[in-house]
Amino acid sequence: MSYTKPVIREPYYDCPKWFDNDVHRSELLTLSGKCTSSEVELFLIHLFGYSNTNIDQSMEDTFNELFANDSVAILGGVAFYESKEKFIMPSCCCGLEQFREIYNSILNRENPWLGHDPSPGITYKDNMAIVWSDDPDSNDRSDVFHIDFEFEEILSCLEKSKYDLKDFIDKPLFEWIYRRDRDTAKKMKDRMYEWFL
């Protein structure tokens, strides 16, 4: 059965000096309530880096600078899976902050922005949503593949992905910050809801 997950990609920015230890880097991070402290740190590194937030200051000042943003961007978004081996990732210039727009586009049977180079897309036929690994109009290329969802199924999967993202915000992210500063944790939770949910 096909499914979706909220992800961030390529979090390779510098680490704030106020982190306790070195962060294990990975090309992809799936966000959920099961994320570890190290994965929360990886998310924060990416969020600070993508937002051009100065990390050479105290934790409080770093977060306050981040909170001053009306909106943020972070490379990632919705990943579409048929299995662990067959998946379509959000591409260049697609961000996790576009989660609502992606959901609304699919709800309205429109092709959402999923990035470029490659350019994933979604087409609709009867009760099916067909997610393409690259421009659906170039499907004569042998390397382009697709993942099929029943329309109600893809909406249900996106609702679950929204829950996973909310769970990440409410649990591991909140708890990691709360252990260091309670007020900052509460502000961050509110801002994350505004930016991403």
Disulfide bonds with the S-S distance in Angstrom:
none
